[in-house]
Amino acid sequence: MTELNITDWQAYLANRYAGGQEQSLFMKLVEEMGEVAEVLNQKAGRKATEVEDLQKELGLELVDVIHYAVAIAAVNNLNLNQLIFEKDERASVKYGHTMNLTKFLAKK
């Protein structure tokens, strides 16, 4: 299977959604988050379902959420790769974590 990195995915999505469709992308993101909530309710038995593999369905809905979040970043020319490391570093300091993403990857 081909490996995917965030930078390439952002370039692909920036091309796909050229013209800056922020509002519609955001609405799709919210819609997909609702679908994740629905699957989680089904997994917890709070909602009936006809889906056989709820675990796979959850994964597919999470991919949709990530897709639209990355697409919004792409059309706004945000470097998610850089921002993920910056945000993780800040959170590590704020919450006193001894391991941050940079250190984790260095140990790999």
N, C-alpha and C positions, 0 to 999 in steps of 0.2 A: 504494500500500500504506500502511496506517495505521502510524504510528510508535508505538513503545512506550517508556515510561519505567519505570524501576524502581519508583518510588513507586506508580504506578497498578497495576503488575503485583503488587506486594506487597498492595495493597488488595484486588485481585481474588482472590488466593490466600488471604488471611486470611479472606475471606468463604467461599471454597470449602471450606477446611479448618477452619472454625470449630469450636471444641471442643478444639483443641490435640492433634493426633495426632502428637506429636513422634516417638515410637518407630517408628510405621509409616512416617512420612515418611523417617526416617533409614534404615530398612531398604530402602526403595525407592531412596534415593540410592545406597546401596552396591550394590544390584542393577544400577542403571543404569551405575555406574562399571565394573562387570564387563563390561557390554555394550560400553562404549567400548573396553575392553581387547581384547575379542574382535574387534571391527572393525579395530582397529589391527594385531592379529596377522594378520588376513586380508589387510589392505593390504600387510603386509610379506612375505606368502607363507608364513608359519609355520603357517597354518591354512586348510583348504579352505573355499570359500564358494560359495554359489549366488546370492548377491546380485550384481546387475549393476552397480549404481552405489555402490561402497563409499564414495566421497567424500560423497555425499548421505546415505548410511546413517550415516556418522560424524557428520555435522552433526545429524541427527535424534537420535542417542543423546546428543550433547553438550547438546542442548536439554533432554532429559529430566534430565540431571544438574543443569543450571542451574535447571530448574523445581523440583526437590525441594530444592535448596539455598536458593532464594529462598522457597519455602514454609515451610521450617523457620524462616527469619528472620521471615517474616510472622506465624506463629503465636506467635512470641516477642516481637512488637512491636519488632523491631530496625529501625532506619532504615538500610537498606543504602546508600542514596544518600550519606548523611553518612559512614557508616563506610568506604565505598570511598575517599572523598577523604582521610579521616584516615589510613587504612592506606597509601595511596599516598604521602602526605606523609612518613610515618615511614620507609617503604622508600627513598624518594628521598634522605633525609638519611642513613640507615644505609649505603646503597651508593654515596653520592656522585654521584647522577644530577643533571645540570644541568637536565633537563626533568622536571617532574612533571605530573600530570593537570591540575591547575588551570592551569598555564602553557600546556600543550598546547591546552586548550580556549579559552583567551584568544587564542591565535594563529589559531584557526580563522576 
